[in-house]
Amino acid sequence: MKVDETTKDLICRKVEKLETYSPRLVESHVILKKEKYLLTAEITLLAGHLYAVGRGKDKGNLLTAVEQALSRVSVQLKKFREKLKGHHRSIRTRKSL
């Protein structure tokens, strides 16, 4: 699927914002597909020990599909970050009791 430069820049900026959740992003792939009437966006991120995949589908708007995929990937990154943060916190609280 061919995408114009403004859409490509917009998608790049939105993917770069995901670095706030995980600053060690190794690589990211954005795959855009069009099958008859359905537009599909798939975002794959590799960050340290995490492999996050998000897919979004929409009938008419490509950016809506990209937003759905980004929201799914950001949820995965947030959960992974909270898991890493909370890992040592529970040990400290147990020792203080």
N, C-alpha and C positions, 0 to 999 in steps of 0.2 A: 504494500500500500504506500503510495507517495503522500508525503506530508509537507506542507509549506514551512518556510523558515520560522515564521512567527509561532506556529504550533510547536515546532521542535524546540525553540528557545523556551517557551512556556513550560514544556514538559521537563526540560533540563533544570530550570530553576526550581520546580517543585520537587524533583528528586534530590537536588542539592540541599533542600531544607530538611531532609531526613537525617542529615549528619548531626543535627542537634540531639537526636535520640541515641545515635551510635557514631562517635567521631572516628571510628576505625573502619569505615566502609572500604572494602577492598575493590569491589567492582559492582556495577549495576547494569542490567539489561532491560530495555523496554521493547516489547514486541507488540506491534499493532496489526490487527487482522480485520479483514472485511469479508464476511461470508453472507452472500445474498443481501439481506436487509440488516444483519446484526453486526455491530462494531464491537470488537473485543480488544482489550488492553491487558497485557500481562507484564508485571514488573517483578524482576528477580534481583535480590540483593545478597551479596556475600559480605559478611562483616565478622571478622574474627572467627568465632565458633558458631555463628548463626547463619543459616541459609533461609531467607524469607522470600515467600512467593505470594503475590496478590494478583487476583484476576477481577476484571470488571467488564460488564457487558451493558450495552445500550442500543436501542434501535435507531436513534437518530443523531445523537451527539457524541463525538469522539472524546471530547473533554470530560463528559460525565463518566464515561467508562474509565478514563485515566484517574479521575478523582476517586472512584470506587476502589480501584486497584491500590492507589496510594493510601487510602484510609485503612485497607486491610494490612498492608505492609507496615504502616506506622503503629498499628495495634500490636503486631508481632514484635516490633522493635521496643515498644514501651514495656511489654511483658518481660522481654529478655533483660532490659535494663533494670527493672524492678527486682527481678530474680537475682541479678548480680549484686545489687545494693543490699537487699535483704538477707543475703547469705550469711554475712558476718555479724549482722546486727543481732540475730537470735542467739549467737554464741555469747556475745557480751552480756545480754540481759540474763541469760541463764547463770553465768558466773557471778553476777552481782547479787543474785537472790540467795 
